[in-house]
């Protein structure tokens, strides 16, 4: 069974599990299914708006979908959350993504 199929099966019994939803989104990215990944990352953020890794990933995915304005919004939301959580590594990564997108 593929990892995506395993995650989908696990989500049937735990549809509100933040990590399983995030992991499924990451698997979609790995298979270059960016629209599905975006949907899954958004579901994850709706389950937990403080789940920081989602915002960087959402920015990356929406850039691949040529939605630069949305990507910038996700990055900026993630940046504010990273600062609130005192996560300097995430602040640096997101700042770089913003810089590259605005360049």
Helices and strands as residue ranges (DSSP letters): H 3-13, H 18-30, H 34-47, H 53-64, H 68-84, H 88-102
